[in-house]
């Protein structure tokens, strides 16, 4: 038997899965490679890893190269709690503005573009950035942050914006107001479907090369998900974010995430694909 190279995104949303996987399964044939979504996507696309939780837009753009690991995703039926647009203007007043966007993910940027153009009817220039929120928002009217960076930014305003909250939130930021929009919630409000941020996918050539190892990994991943969701309280005490968030906040955040991939998730993914094609964000094959 060979080895399986697995992309590992070190965000809090995947901590329960990876932590449980590494404890509950025999991982002796797995090599874990850390990276943010954009980096992991590139590794998978280039064949430098075999399987990973990858951005849904990566799968949609290159689906001929991948197979889905069924029953797994990072999705939300409403607020996701870690994909936020921070804006000094109301979102409807951003037409023509340049918005900074996290350099770590393409799916969230595409989702923002769809929300702006398709649902609100405005067009903005989206500019990738690694600037911290405070510096970016001082020069540009809005900034999209994702993952743990977004959670830390919201927590900096002393807001419990983790799973189940209603946006937009409005807070005082220096001498001005700052509006905070949860992109998962805005998608669900307009579509009544979940948004699929990431999927577990494997390269097709890996399936040909190591079919038995991928079957084993699917079994291990199923086990990890089931056990993780039964032990969120325990896992919250081990989370790297426990110094910033309370155990209750961490569990609330995880409970706001759907780790499944059902027929409803597939409908949401297909609608995202349809809108992305219409707006030229994905080129149909």
N, C-alpha and C positions, 0 to 999 in steps of 0.2 A: 504494500500500500504506500502511496506517495504522501504528500503533504498538501494541506489546504491553506492558502494565504488569505486571511480575512481582514478586511478593512474595519477599523475600530474608531468610531467617532466619539471623542471624549466629552460629549455633552450630557447634561443631567437627564435629558429625555431617554437616553439609552443606557444610563447607568444600571437600572434594575435588570435589564436583559443581559448585559455583558458580565456584571458582577455575579449573577446567578449561573450563567453559562460556565464561567471559569471555575465555580465552586462545585457545581452539580454534575458536570460532564467530564469525560475523559478527553482532555484537550491536547494530548501528547502529539497528535498529528496536525495540530493547528498552529499557525504562526499569525499573531495579531500585529497589524500595522496601523499605528495611530495617525489621524489627520482630520482636518475640518472637512465638511462635505465636498467642497470644490476640489480639494486635493485627492480625497478618496475616489471621487468620480473619475478623475484623470488617471489614477493608478489602475482602476478597473478597466477603463476604456483602452488603455495601453497594454493590458494584459500583464501588469506587474502585480496584481492581486487577482484572486479567483472569485471571491464573493464578498458582498458588503451590504450594509444598509445604505442605499444610495438615493440621491435626489430623484424624485419622480420624473423630473424633466430629462434627466440623463437616460432613464429607461425609455421614455417616449421618443427621444431623439435617435436612439440607437437600439431599438428593441430587437432588431434582427441579430444582434450580437449577444443577447441576454435571454435567460429564462427566469421566470418569477419563482421565488420560493414562496409557495402559497401560504395563506393564512397569517401573514405578517406584514405590518406596515407601521409607520408613525403618522397618525392621522388625528383629526379632531372633528367632532360634531358640534362646532361652535368655537369658543375661545380656546386657543392652543396654549396661551400663557407664556410664550417665549418668541413670538414673531410680532414685533411692534413697530409701527410707524410713529415716530416722535415728530410733531409738527408745531411750529410757531403760528401757523394759520390753520383755520378749519380746512379739512381736506378738500372741500368743494372750492376753496379759494386758491388752490395751488396750480391752476391752469397756466401752463407755460413756464413753470418754475423748474429749477434744477434741484433734484432730490438726491441726496447721498444714499447709497445702499451698501450693505455689508458685502465685502469681497469674499465671504465664506460660502455663499450658497447662490445657485442660479434659480432654483424653484421658487423661493420666496420673492426674488426680484421679478420673475415672470408673473407670479400671483399679484404682486403690487401693480404691475403694468396692466393686467386684466381688470383689476378693481378700478383703477383710474380711468382707463379708456372705455371699458365695456359697461361698467355699472354706474360710474359717475359722469362719464362723458367729457373728460378733460384729458389733455396730453401733457406729459412732463418729460423732462430730460432726466434719465436715471444714470447717475455717475458713481461707479464703484469706489469705495474708500475703506481705509483701515484706521481713519481718525477716531479718537474717542468721541463719545457723544457731545461732551461739553464744548470741545473745539469745533466739531463739525456743525453743530446747531447754531454756533455763533456766526458762522459765515454763510450757511445755507438755511432755507426755511424749513426743511424737513430731512429726517434721517431714518432709514430702515435698519433696525438691528435684529439679529436672530440669536437663538440659542442662549448660552449662559451669559453672553454680553448683554442681551436684552433683559434677562432676568435681573442682572446686577444693576442695570440702568434704572429699571422700574423700582427696584428696592431702594435705590438711592433717593427716591422721592418719598420713601416710607409708605409705599402703596402695596397692599396685598394682592397684586394683579396676577394671580396664579390660578388658572383653572376656574371657570364658572363666573368670572366677572363680566360686567357689561361695559363695552367701550362705545364712544370715546370717553376716556377719563380726561379730566382737565386739572392741571396742577399749576401752582405758581413756580416759575423758574426765573429767579432774579427779578427783573422789573416787568416781565411779560408772562403770559399764560402759555402753557405747553399742552397741546392736545395729544393723547396717546391712543392709537387705534390698534386693536388686535386683528391681524389679517385673517386668522381662522374664523373669528366671529363674523367679520364682514363678508367672507365667502358664504358661510352658512346662511346668513340672513338673506342673501340674494339668490341662493340656489336651493336651499333646504336639503343639501347633500353634504356629506363629509368632504373635507379636503385632505388629500393624501400628500403629505410632505415628502415622505421617503418610503421606499420599498426595499425589501431584501431581495437582491438579484444576484445571479451567478452567470459567469461567462459560459456561453454554449460550448466552447472548446474544452472548458474544464469538465462539463458534464460528459463529454465524449471521453476525456482522458481519465477522470476519476469519478465515475458514476456511483460507485459504492460509498466513497467518502462523502459525496454530497448527500446521499440518502442518510448516512449517519449524522451529518451536520443538521439536516432538516429535523431528524428525531431529537437531537440535542437542543435545537432552537425551540421546538415545541415544548419540550420539558422546561427549559429555562423560562419561557414566557409564562407558562402555567404556574410554576413555583414562585416566580417574581410577583405576579399579581396577587398571590395569596400571602405575601410577606412584605408588603410595602412599608409597614410600620417599622419592622426590623431593619430593612434596607435604608430607611431614612436616617437611621442613626449612623450609617456608614458612608453616607453621601458626602462627596467633597464640598458640597454647598452647605453643610450643616452649620458651619460657623456664621453664615450670613442669613440663612432661613431657619425657621423653627421646623421641628419634625412635622407638625401639622401642615405647614405651608408646603413642604416637600411632598407629602402624601397627597395633598389637594392637587398639586401640579400634576403628579403622575396619574391621578384618577381622571384628570381632564384630557388625557391622551388615550386614543384608541390604538391598541397594538395589533388589532385584527385586520383582516382584509376579506370582507364579505362582498355580497352582490351590491350593497349600497356603496361601499368604498369603490368598487369598480365603476359604478355609474358616476361618482364624483371624479374619478380619474379620467374617464372618457370625456366628461364635460370640460375639464381642464385642458385636455388634449384638443378638443374641438375649438375652444376659444384661443388657445395658443397658436393653432394653425391659422385661424381667421386673422389674427393680428401679426402673423409672420414671425412668431417666436419659435415655432417649430415648422420645418419644411416637410410636407408629406412625402413619404417614400414612393 
